[in-house]
Amino acid sequence: MNTDGVYIVTGATGGIGRAITKALAARGCRVVLACRNTDKAERFINEPDSGGMDCDILPVDLSSLSSVREAAVEAASRHYKINALINNAGTMPGRLTITDDGYEEATQTNFIATALFSRLLAPLISTGGSVVFTTSMTRHIVKLRTDWLDRAVSRHGRFTTYGRSKLMLTHFALDFADELKPRGIRVNCSDPGIVDSSIITMDNTIVNYLSDRLFRPLISTPAQGAEPVMTALKSRLTGCIFTRRGVNHIPKSYMHNPLHALPASAIKDLM
């Protein structure tokens, strides 16, 4: 694989991730699938309708900070020159799970590990490159708070914990955009809206049955959910949130917010 100008996509085998990967490949981009399940990634690349994709696989498990560090070292050893890092991976667990690193699973996967992965790969991103974080409309149902790490454990809820992890990620995105701006690297968020993907599976047969008939027909397809990412990659803006309806700047109040319990500087401590 030619390692010049690669596009790294986390969660590339999920619904939106697959759509992003296919859209990039269709444009002739060299895509790196950063995935936990490498067998699934291999099957995806070899699917009949995926023929011709110029892809590589980078093993990474965001529920393990050591795996994140190892993936960054591997990316450097492969001499990747990154055109864009697309942080699409996410999880919305219904049950409380604590990772081996001691964090609630969604909090670590969606925010802490994603922010760490971005920081570690930042030196490999080319001048004029781009970073895109997938945020979520659920960030609107929660508030920033200093005890969010403890809250994710003591008051875990499927939507509130997920929403808070995405709100924290959006805060981080603005800090990161400010930090990388001198290098000409744009940092934005993509809000895909409600998309028919595995992340909205409720682990409940009755709820899933009703959703299939009443809910999912009204929401976006994975390909539609990928559209804001593709728009963000083409834009010269930074510090913004892209949706299918348009683009808005991340609120200035998000930058270096004192309630942000794990700011950009704290991510450095994990490196």
Backbone hydrogen bonds, N-H to C=O, Kabsch-Sander energy under -0.5 kcal/mol:
donor,donor_aa,acceptor,acceptor_aa,energy
6,V,3,T,-0.6
6,V,81,K,-2.3
7,Y,30,R,-2.5
8,I,6,V,-0.5
8,I,84,A,-2.5
9,V,32,V,-2.7
10,T,86,I,-2.4
11,G,34,A,-1.5
12,A,9,V,-0.6
14,G,11,G,-1.3
18,R,14,G,-3.0
19,A,15,G,-1.6
20,I,16,I,-2.7
21,T,17,G,-2.6
22,K,18,R,-2.7
23,A,19,A,-2.2
24,L,20,I,-2.5
25,A,21,T,-2.6
26,A,22,K,-2.3
27,R,23,A,-0.8
27,R,24,L,-0.8
28,G,25,A,-1.8
29,C,24,L,-2.3
30,R,5,G,-0.6
31,V,29,C,-0.7
31,V,54,D,-2.3
32,V,7,Y,-2.9
33,L,31,V,-0.6
33,L,56,D,-3.4
34,A,9,V,-2.4
34,A,32,V,-0.9
35,C,33,L,-1.0
35,C,58,L,-1.2
38,T,36,R,-1.2
41,A,37,N,-1.8
42,E,38,T,-2.3
43,R,39,D,-2.3
44,F,40,K,-2.2
45,I,41,A,-2.3
46,N,42,E,-1.6
47,E,44,F,-1.3
50,S,47,E,-2.0
51,G,48,P,-1.1
53,M,50,S,-1.6
55,C,53,M,-1.2
56,D,31,V,-2.0
58,L,33,L,-2.5
60,V,35,C,-2.3
62,L,60,V,-0.6
64,S,61,D,-1.9
68,V,64,S,-1.7
69,R,65,L,-2.2
70,E,66,S,-2.4
71,A,67,S,-2.4
72,A,68,V,-1.9
73,V,69,R,-2.1
74,E,70,E,-2.4
75,A,71,A,-2.5
76,A,72,A,-2.0
77,S,73,V,-2.3
78,R,74,E,-1.5
79,H,76,A,-1.4
80,Y,75,A,-1.9
81,K,3,T,-2.3
82,I,80,Y,-0.6
82,I,124,L,-2.5
83,N,6,V,-2.9
83,N,81,K,-0.5
84,A,6,V,-1.4
85,L,130,S,-2.3
86,I,8,I,-3.6
86,I,84,A,-0.6
87,N,85,L,-0.8
87,N,132,V,-3.1
88,N,86,I,-1.5
99,T,97,T,-0.5
99,T,103,Y,-3.2
102,G,99,T,-1.8
105,E,97,T,-2.5
108,Q,104,E,-2.4
109,T,105,E,-3.0
110,N,106,A,-2.6
111,F,107,T,-1.1
112,I,107,T,-2.0
113,A,108,Q,-3.3
114,T,108,Q,-0.7
115,A,111,F,-3.0
116,L,112,I,-2.3
117,F,113,A,-2.9
118,S,114,T,-2.0
119,R,115,A,-2.2
120,L,116,L,-2.6
121,L,117,F,-1.8
122,A,118,S,-1.1
124,L,121,L,-2.1
125,I,121,L,-0.6
125,I,122,A,-1.5
126,S,82,I,-2.8
128,G,183,R,-0.9
129,G,126,S,-2.4
130,S,83,N,-1.8
131,V,186,R,-2.8
132,V,85,L,-2.6
133,F,188,N,-2.3
134,T,87,N,-2.4
135,T,133,F,-0.8
135,T,190,S,-2.3
139,R,136,S,-1.7
140,H,137,M,-1.8
141,I,138,T,-1.5
142,V,139,R,-0.8
148,W,145,R,-1.2
151,R,147,D,-2.8
152,A,148,W,-1.9
153,V,150,D,-1.1
154,S,150,D,-3.1
155,R,151,R,-2.4
156,H,153,V,-0.8
161,T,157,G,-2.4
162,Y,157,G,-0.6
162,Y,158,R,-1.1
163,G,159,F,-2.9
164,R,160,T,-2.4
165,S,161,T,-2.1
166,K,162,Y,-1.9
167,L,163,G,-2.1
168,M,164,R,-2.6
169,L,165,S,-1.7
170,T,166,K,-2.0
171,H,167,L,-2.1
172,F,168,M,-2.5
173,A,169,L,-2.3
174,L,170,T,-1.4
175,D,171,H,-1.7
176,F,172,F,-3.0
177,A,173,A,-2.4
178,D,174,L,-1.9
179,E,175,D,-1.9
180,L,176,F,-2.4
181,K,177,A,-1.1
183,R,180,L,-1.3
184,G,181,K,-2.1
185,I,180,L,-1.7
186,R,129,G,-2.4
186,R,184,G,-0.5
188,N,131,V,-2.6
189,C,240,C,-3.1
190,S,133,F,-2.8
191,D,242,F,-3.2
195,V,193,G,-0.7
196,D,220,S,-2.6
197,S,195,V,-1.6
200,I,197,S,-1.6
201,T,198,S,-1.6
208,N,204,N,-2.9
209,Y,205,T,-2.1
210,L,206,I,-2.3
211,S,207,V,-2.6
212,D,208,N,-2.4
213,R,209,Y,-1.0
214,L,210,L,-2.9
215,F,210,L,-0.6
215,F,211,S,-1.3
216,R,211,S,-3.2
218,L,215,F,-1.8
219,I,216,R,-1.3
220,S,194,I,-2.1
225,G,221,T,-2.5
226,A,222,P,-1.4
227,E,223,A,-0.5
227,E,224,Q,-0.9
229,V,226,A,-0.5
230,M,226,A,-1.8
231,T,227,E,-2.3
232,A,228,P,-2.4
233,L,229,V,-2.2
234,K,230,M,-1.1
235,S,231,T,-1.4
239,G,187,V,-3.2
241,I,248,N,-3.5
242,F,189,C,-3.0
242,F,240,C,-0.5
243,T,246,G,-3.1
248,N,241,I,-2.1
250,I,239,G,-2.6
254,Y,251,P,-2.1
255,M,252,K,-1.6
257,N,254,Y,-1.2
260,H,257,N,-2.1
261,A,259,L,-1.2
266,A,263,P,-0.7
267,I,263,P,-1.5
268,K,264,A,-1.1
269,D,265,S,-0.8
269,D,266,A,-0.6
270,L,266,A,-0.5
270,L,267,I,-1.3
271,M,268,K,-1.3
